[in-house]
Amino acid sequence: MQFRIETTYQENSFIHSYLNGDKQILSFYDYGLGSIDCVSRYEELKNRAFPREELVEALMNFNRKYHPSERAFHQIERLRDKNSVTVVGGQQAGLLTGPLYTVNKIITILVESKKLEEKLDAPVVPLFWIAGEDHDIDEVNHTYFYEKTDVRKVRIPERNDIKQPMSERNVNLEKAKYELKEAFLCLEETSFTRELYDTLMNELSGKLTYTEWCARVLHRLFKDTDLVLMDAADPAIREIERPFFTSMVRNNAAIQRAFLKQAEEMKVSAYGEPIETDENNAHLFYHEGRQRFLLERTEEGFKEKHGERIWSEDDFLYQVEDGKIQLSNNVVTRPLMQEFLLPVHSFIAGPGELKYWGVLKKVFHSFDRKMPVVFPRYHLTYLSRSTEKNLKKYKMDVKTVTMDGLTDFQSNFLARQKKVDERKVFEETEQELKELAEKIRGRLSPIGKNASAISNQFESKINNELKDYERKINQLMLSQNNTHLTRFNQIEAEVRPHNKWQERHLNIFPFLNRYGPDLVDRTVSGLMEKKESICSASHIYVYL
């Protein structure tokens, strides 16, 4: 396994300006990525109180059940230390962990937490939360496998008309087993296939939620690392969060004012609207009947958006305080809840997250809090030996393929292979033969009608033979290009599947099938050795 570290963000992009310390962009955040800000954030956290004991108990219970790792238990215990901080990131409970960017985000969390611990000389705990409260099943019930030139969608059919959180939604075991069986049949059988398949099938038993399944898969991938897992919808975590939800309800108008003001500033600065604005959004969901519903603010209190439920502010606040109403966060309040719950030094963000965190600074300040360091995650692209070989054969740079795809290169290459315009040759020949046949017909016309009929038969036969000739030439040219096209398709399926980056489309399992269940662990170990040469938003090509 070898690594090539590149940068693949566009110049003058938002992330490019952020990484290069653009003052206007950094004004939307409390901290940059430099050493001084790194230490400043740590010092700020030391002055804050967190529910550490309750948090340790909740995390221990969850990890004992779904991520039973002694290294994880040790990391959780370190949270009792008031000097300890966390490096945090999260993602939805994707099918088999979803696209590779989930695995890549966790790898970033692990490597950056180790770097930060050495820099601060203080305990740093790597923590990944699964967004178990999310309810959009269409975002988590599918993923993509690939094998050679084929990219296949793996999807568990589900009803999408109910708003049930993933931590409460059970996987349809029969459908899941069928879809996984079909998906694995598309993979080339290796010495690892049976173990991977049997393990997945054995997990599909009893009542299994999407969050639980995701956690179990993540455990197998990261069991030999320091990773700590958390379900954001864990009832024990929700109980710890209850006073924080109460505060969010009590100060809901302030949250909305702060959000709208910062969002407008970002829009005026020509950075767009990373989060859609809605004047009445309360940025909270309430739960009832195993579903969750978005709340809106009213002059009197709160109401269910698109529903009939209405509460006065005092009544709603009382029920939240008393635990009679269960709440969860949206994209605006989730980062704030994370800040209340965990001593977050750094938040590991994807490109979209980096931008939407830029509209949250004033929301944090409305609670006398500062944002954590927002660290753009690594991008990883796995490269097989066959793809590496084909890239070299055609003198293609993998970075260029990642950024631009293969369409232009392939078109130009095939055009260069075309030594003759065969269509033009046959069109000209057809015209010449037609003229020759007319000439013969004219010279033989004195013989009579029978000669004319024979001439027609001859002309038809010549035209048919010419078409067959052209067909065979086309087949020959196609066969000559087929080898090239197959190689191009293999590169595209692996590096730029469906014209998307590998990490945004493909799942980790086809790579585990080919290179072994310990692939992720070996990747983490290799990157730990090179951690000082890796920086924020690095694109790491992993040569397998």
C-alpha positions in Angstrom: 0.0 0.0 0.0 1.4 3.4 -1.1 0.0 6.9 -0.7 0.1 9.9 -2.9 -1.1 13.1 -1.3 -2.6 15.8 -3.5 -5.0 18.8 -3.4 -8.0 18.6 -5.7 -10.1 21.6 -4.8 -10.7 24.3 -7.4 -8.8 27.5 -7.1 -11.0 30.4 -6.1 -13.5 28.0 -4.6 -14.9 28.5 -1.1 -12.7 25.8 0.4 -9.6 27.1 -1.4 -10.2 30.6 0.1 -10.9 29.0 3.6 -7.7 27.0 3.6 -5.7 30.0 2.4 -6.9 32.2 5.3 -9.1 34.5 3.3 -10.1 37.2 5.9 -13.7 37.6 4.6 -14.4 33.9 4.7 -12.7 33.4 8.0 -14.9 36.2 9.5 -17.8 33.6 9.4 -15.9 31.3 11.8 -14.4 31.7 15.3 -11.2 29.9 14.5 -8.9 29.2 11.6 -6.6 26.2 11.1 -3.4 27.7 12.5 -1.5 26.7 15.6 -2.5 29.8 17.6 -6.2 29.2 17.0 -5.7 25.5 17.8 -4.4 26.4 21.3 -6.9 29.2 21.8 -9.8 26.7 21.2 -8.3 24.3 23.8 -8.0 27.1 26.4 -11.5 28.1 25.8 -12.8 24.6 26.3 -11.0 24.3 29.6 -13.2 27.1 31.0 -16.4 25.2 30.0 -18.3 22.5 32.0 -19.6 19.4 30.3 -21.8 16.5 31.5 -18.8 14.2 31.4 -19.9 11.5 33.9 -23.3 11.1 32.3 -21.7 11.1 28.9 -19.2 8.4 29.8 -22.0 6.1 31.1 -24.1 6.6 28.0 -21.2 6.0 25.6 -20.0 3.0 27.5 -23.5 1.4 27.3 -23.8 2.0 23.5 -20.3 0.9 22.6 -20.5 -2.2 24.8 -23.5 -3.2 22.7 -22.4 -2.2 19.2 -18.7 -1.4 19.3 -17.1 -3.7 22.0 -13.5 -2.5 21.7 -11.2 -2.2 24.6 -9.5 0.7 22.9 -12.8 2.5 22.5 -13.6 1.9 26.2 -10.3 3.4 27.2 -11.0 6.5 25.1 -14.4 6.9 26.7 -12.9 6.7 30.2 -10.5 9.5 29.2 -13.5 11.8 28.8 -13.7 11.9 32.7 -10.5 14.0 32.5 -11.5 17.7 32.5 -8.6 18.4 30.3 -9.7 16.0 27.6 -11.3 17.2 24.3 -12.7 15.5 21.3 -12.3 15.5 17.5 -15.8 14.9 16.2 -17.7 14.2 13.0 -20.9 12.5 12.0 -23.0 11.1 9.2 -26.2 9.4 8.4 -26.7 5.7 9.1 -26.0 4.7 5.4 -26.5 1.2 4.0 -23.3 -0.7 4.8 -22.0 2.8 5.9 -23.1 4.4 2.6 -20.6 6.2 0.3 -16.9 6.0 1.0 -16.9 9.6 2.4 -18.2 8.2 5.7 -15.2 5.9 6.1 -13.0 8.8 4.9 -14.4 11.1 7.5 -13.7 8.6 10.3 -10.2 8.1 9.1 -9.7 11.9 9.2 -11.1 12.0 12.8 -8.6 9.3 13.9 -5.6 10.8 12.3 -6.3 14.4 13.3 -7.1 13.4 16.9 -3.7 11.8 17.2 -2.0 14.8 15.7 -3.9 17.2 18.0 -3.1 15.1 21.1 0.6 15.4 20.3 0.3 19.1 19.7 -1.7 19.9 22.8 -0.1 17.2 25.1 -3.6 16.5 26.3 -6.1 13.7 25.9 -8.0 13.9 22.6 -10.8 11.4 22.0 -11.9 10.6 18.4 -15.7 10.4 18.2 -18.1 9.7 15.4 -21.8 10.1 15.8 -24.4 8.4 13.7 -27.3 10.7 12.9 -29.9 8.3 14.1 -32.6 10.9 14.4 -32.6 11.5 10.6 -35.8 10.2 9.0 -35.3 10.4 5.2 -35.0 6.7 4.2 -34.3 7.6 0.6 -30.9 9.0 1.7 -29.8 5.9 3.5 -31.4 2.8 2.0 -29.0 2.5 -1.0 -25.4 2.4 -2.0 -23.3 1.4 -5.0 -21.0 -1.6 -5.6 -18.6 -1.9 -8.5 -16.8 -4.7 -10.3 -14.5 -4.0 -13.3 -16.6 -1.9 -15.6 -20.0 -2.4 -13.9 -21.4 0.0 -11.2 -24.5 -1.4 -9.6 -27.0 0.3 -7.3 -27.9 -1.7 -4.1 -31.2 -0.6 -2.7 -33.5 -1.9 0.0 -37.1 -0.9 -1.0 -38.8 1.0 1.7 -41.8 3.2 2.3 -40.7 6.9 2.2 -44.0 8.4 3.4 -43.3 8.0 7.1 -40.9 10.2 9.0 -39.4 7.5 11.3 -35.9 8.1 12.7 -33.3 5.6 11.6 -32.6 4.6 15.2 -36.3 3.4 15.4 -36.7 2.1 11.9 -36.2 -1.6 11.6 -34.5 -3.0 8.5 -36.7 -5.3 6.4 -34.5 -8.4 6.9 -36.0 -10.4 4.0 -35.5 -7.6 1.5 -32.1 -6.8 2.8 -30.8 -10.4 2.5 -32.2 -10.6 -1.1 -30.6 -7.3 -2.2 -27.2 -8.2 -0.6 -27.2 -11.6 -2.2 -27.8 -10.1 -5.6 -25.1 -7.5 -5.0 -22.5 -10.0 -3.9 -23.2 -12.1 -7.0 -21.9 -9.2 -9.0 -18.6 -9.2 -7.2 -15.7 -11.4 -8.3 -15.3 -14.2 -5.8 -12.2 -13.9 -3.7 -10.8 -15.6 -0.6 -12.6 -12.9 1.4 -16.0 -13.0 -0.2 -17.6 -15.8 1.9 -16.5 -14.3 5.2 -17.8 -10.8 4.3 -21.1 -12.2 3.0 -21.7 -14.6 5.9 -21.0 -11.9 8.5 -23.5 -9.6 7.0 -26.1 -12.3 6.7 -25.7 -13.4 10.3 -26.2 -9.8 11.5 -29.6 -9.6 9.7 -31.6 -11.3 12.4 -34.1 -10.2 15.1 -35.1 -6.5 15.3 -32.3 -4.5 13.7 -32.5 -0.7 13.1 -30.6 1.1 10.4 -28.5 2.8 13.1 -27.6 -0.5 14.8 -26.7 -2.1 11.6 -24.5 0.8 10.6 -22.8 0.7 14.0 -22.0 -3.0 13.7 -20.5 -2.5 10.3 -18.4 0.4 11.5 -17.3 -1.7 14.4 -15.8 -4.4 12.1 -14.0 -1.7 10.1 -12.6 0.2 13.0 -12.5 -2.3 15.9 -8.7 -2.1 16.1 -8.6 1.7 16.3 -9.3 4.3 19.1 -12.7 5.3 17.6 -15.7 5.9 19.8 -19.2 5.6 18.4 -22.3 7.5 19.4 -25.9 7.4 18.3 -27.2 11.0 18.3 -30.7 9.6 18.9 -29.6 7.3 21.8 -32.3 7.7 24.6 -29.6 8.0 27.2 -28.0 10.9 25.2 -31.4 12.5 24.7 -31.9 12.5 28.5 -28.6 14.3 29.0 -29.6 16.8 26.3 -33.0 17.6 27.9 -31.9 20.8 29.7 -30.1 21.9 26.5 -33.3 21.4 24.5 -35.2 23.4 27.1 -32.7 26.2 26.6 -33.1 26.0 22.8 -36.9 26.3 23.2 -36.6 29.2 25.7 -34.2 31.1 23.4 -35.7 30.0 20.1 -36.4 33.5 18.8 -32.7 34.4 19.5 -31.5 31.4 17.5 -33.6 32.3 14.5 -32.6 36.0 14.6 -28.9 35.0 14.8 -29.2 32.5 12.0 -31.1 34.8 9.7 -28.6 37.6 10.3 -25.6 35.5 9.5 -27.2 33.8 6.6 -28.0 37.2 5.1 -24.4 38.3 5.6 -23.1 35.3 3.8 -25.6 35.8 0.9 -24.6 39.4 0.6 -20.9 38.3 0.4 -21.8 36.2 -2.6 -21.4 32.8 -0.9 -25.0 31.8 -1.5 -27.4 30.2 0.9 -25.9 26.9 2.3 -29.0 26.5 4.4 -32.5 27.4 3.2 -33.9 30.2 5.2 -37.5 30.2 6.5 -38.7 33.0 8.8 -40.8 30.7 10.9 -38.4 27.7 11.3 -37.9 26.7 14.9 -35.0 24.5 13.9 -36.3 21.6 16.0 -38.3 18.5 15.4 -40.8 17.0 17.9 -41.4 13.2 18.1 -44.8 11.5 18.3 -45.9 8.0 17.3 -42.4 6.9 16.2 -42.2 9.8 13.7 -40.8 13.3 13.9 -42.3 16.5 12.7 -40.7 19.9 12.0 -41.7 22.8 14.3 -42.5 26.4 13.4 -42.5 29.4 15.6 -45.8 31.3 16.0 -46.6 34.6 17.8 -48.1 32.5 20.7 -45.6 29.6 20.7 -45.0 26.7 18.4 -46.9 24.6 15.8 -46.3 21.6 13.7 -45.4 22.6 10.1 -48.0 21.2 7.7 -49.9 19.9 10.7 -52.6 20.8 13.3 -50.8 20.6 16.6 -50.3 23.9 18.3 -48.7 24.8 21.7 -48.4 28.0 23.7 -44.8 28.8 24.5 -45.2 28.2 28.2 -47.0 24.9 27.7 -44.5 23.7 25.2 -41.6 24.7 27.4 -43.1 22.9 30.4 -43.7 19.7 28.5 -40.1 19.7 27.2 -38.7 20.3 30.7 -40.9 17.5 32.1 -39.8 15.0 29.4 -43.3 14.7 28.0 -42.2 16.0 24.6 -39.2 14.5 22.9 -37.2 16.8 20.5 -34.4 16.4 18.0 -32.3 18.9 16.1 -32.1 20.1 12.6 -29.1 21.2 10.6 -28.9 24.6 12.5 -29.3 23.4 16.1 -27.4 20.0 15.8 -24.0 21.7 15.9 -25.1 23.8 18.9 -26.3 20.7 20.7 -22.9 19.0 19.9 -21.2 22.0 21.6 -23.3 21.7 24.7 -22.8 17.9 25.0 -19.2 17.4 24.0 -15.9 19.2 24.5 -15.4 19.6 20.8 -12.1 21.0 19.8 -12.4 20.2 16.1 -15.3 19.3 13.9 -14.4 17.3 10.8 -16.5 18.6 7.9 -17.3 17.6 4.4 -17.2 20.4 1.7 -21.0 21.1 2.1 -20.8 21.1 5.9 -17.8 23.5 5.9 -20.0 26.0 4.0 -23.2 25.7 6.1 -21.2 26.0 9.3 -20.3 29.4 8.1 -23.9 30.6 8.8 -23.9 29.4 12.4 -21.4 31.6 14.2 -23.9 34.1 15.5 -26.1 31.1 16.6 -23.3 30.0 18.8 -22.6 33.5 20.1 -26.3 33.8 21.1 -25.5 31.2 23.8 -22.2 32.7 24.7 -20.4 29.9 22.9 -17.7 29.8 20.2 -17.7 27.5 17.2 -15.1 24.7 17.3 -12.3 24.6 14.7 -14.0 23.5 11.5 -11.5 21.1 9.8 -12.2 20.0 6.1 -11.9 16.2 6.0 -9.5 14.2 3.9 -10.6 12.8 0.5 -9.4 9.2 -0.2 -9.5 7.4 -3.5 -8.5 3.7 -3.6 -6.7 2.6 -6.8 -6.4 -1.0 -7.9 -3.2 -2.2 -9.6 -5.1 -2.7 -12.9 -6.3 0.9 -12.8 -2.8 2.1 -11.9 -1.5 0.1 -14.9 -4.1 1.5 -17.3 -3.5 5.1 -16.2 0.2 4.7 -16.9 -0.5 3.0 -20.2 -2.5 6.0 -21.5 -0.3 8.5 -19.7 -3.3 9.8 -17.7 -2.9 11.5 -14.3 -5.3 10.2 -11.7 -5.8 13.7 -10.3 -7.0 14.9 -13.8 -9.4 12.0 -14.0 -10.7 12.8 -10.6 -11.3 16.4 -11.4 -12.4 16.2 -15.1 -13.5 12.7 -15.8 -12.6 10.7 -18.9 -15.0 11.9 -21.6 -12.8 14.4 -23.4 -9.7 12.2 -23.1 -11.5 9.2 -24.5 -13.0 11.1 -27.4 -9.7 12.6 -28.4 -7.9 9.3 -28.0 -10.4 7.4 -30.3 -10.3 10.2 -32.8 -6.5 9.9 -33.0 -6.9 6.1 -33.6 -9.0 6.7 -36.6 -6.5 6.6 -39.5 -9.1 6.8 -42.2 -12.7 8.1 -42.5 -14.3 4.8 -43.5 -17.8 6.3 -43.9 -16.5 8.8 -46.4 -14.7 6.0 -48.3 -17.8 3.9 -48.6 -20.0 6.9 -49.5 -17.7 7.8 -52.4 -17.4 4.2 -53.5 -21.1 3.8 -53.5 -21.5 6.8 -55.7 -18.8 5.6 -58.1 -20.4 2.2 -58.4 -23.7 3.8 -59.1 -22.3 5.9 -61.9 -20.5 2.8 -63.3 -23.7 0.7 -63.2 -25.5 3.5 -65.0 -22.8 3.6 -67.7 -23.0 -0.2 -68.2 -26.8 -0.1 -68.3 -26.6 2.6 -71.0 -24.2 0.8 -73.2 -26.2 -2.5 -72.9 -29.6 -0.9 -73.4 -29.8 -1.9 -77.1 -30.0 -5.6 -76.0 -33.5 -5.0 -74.6 -35.5 -5.3 -71.4 -34.0 -8.5 -70.2 -30.5 -6.9 -70.1 -31.9 -4.0 -68.0 -33.4 -6.5 -65.5 -30.0 -8.2 -65.2 -28.3 -4.9 -64.7 -30.7 -4.1 -61.8 -29.9 -7.4 -60.2 -26.2 -6.8 -60.6 -26.5 -3.3 -59.1 -28.5 -4.6 -56.1 -26.0 -7.3 -55.5 -23.1 -4.9 -55.7 -24.8 -2.5 -53.2 -25.5 -5.4 -50.8 -21.9 -6.6 -51.0 -20.6 -3.1 -50.4 -22.8 -2.7 -47.3 -21.6 -6.1 -46.0 -18.0 -4.9 -46.7 -18.6 -1.7 -44.7 -20.2 -3.7 -41.8 -17.2 -6.0 -41.5 -14.8 -3.0 -41.6 -16.8 -1.3 -38.8 -16.7 -4.5 -36.8 -12.9 -4.7 -37.3 -12.5 -1.1 -36.2 -14.8 -1.6 -33.2 -12.9 -4.7 -32.1 -9.6 -2.7 -32.3 -11.1 0.0 -30.0 -13.0 -2.4 -27.7 -9.9 -3.1 -25.7 -9.3 0.6 -25.2 -12.9 1.2 -24.3 -12.9 -1.6 -21.7 -9.9 -0.1 -20.0 -11.4 3.4 -20.0 -14.6 2.0 -18.5 -12.7 0.2 -15.8 -10.9 3.4 -14.9 -14.1 5.3 -14.9 -16.0 2.8 -12.8 -13.3 2.9 -10.1 -12.2 6.6 -10.1 -15.1 8.5 -11.5 -18.2 6.3 -11.3 -21.3 7.8 -12.9 -19.2 10.9 -13.3 -18.9 11.4 -9.6 -15.9 11.2 -7.2 -15.3 7.6 -6.0 -15.9 8.7 -2.4 -19.3 10.2 -3.2 -20.6 7.1 -4.9 -19.0 3.8 -4.2 -19.3 1.7 -1.1 -16.3 0.2 0.9 -17.4 -3.4 0.5 -16.2 -4.1 -3.1 -12.7 -3.0 -1.9 -12.9 -5.2 1.2 -13.9 -8.1 -1.1 -10.8 -7.6 -3.2 -8.3 -6.5 -0.6 -9.5 -8.0 2.7 -11.6 -7.0 5.7 -8.6 -5.3 7.3 -8.2 -2.8 4.4 -9.5 0.2 6.4 -7.3 -0.7 9.4 -4.2 -0.9 7.2 -5.1 2.4 5.6 -5.4 4.1 9.0 -2.1 2.6 10.2 -0.3 3.7 7.0 -1.7 7.3 7.3 -0.7 7.5 10.9 2.9 7.0 9.8 2.5 9.8 7.3 0.3 12.1 9.4 2.6 15.0 9.5 2.6 15.3 5.7 -1.2 15.3 5.5 -3.2 18.5 5.9 -6.8 19.6 5.8 -8.7 18.7 2.7 -5.8 16.6 1.4 -6.7 14.2 -1.4 -5.0 10.9 -0.7 -4.7 8.3 -3.4 -4.3 4.9 -1.9 -2.4 2.5 -4.3 -3.4 -1.1 -3.4 
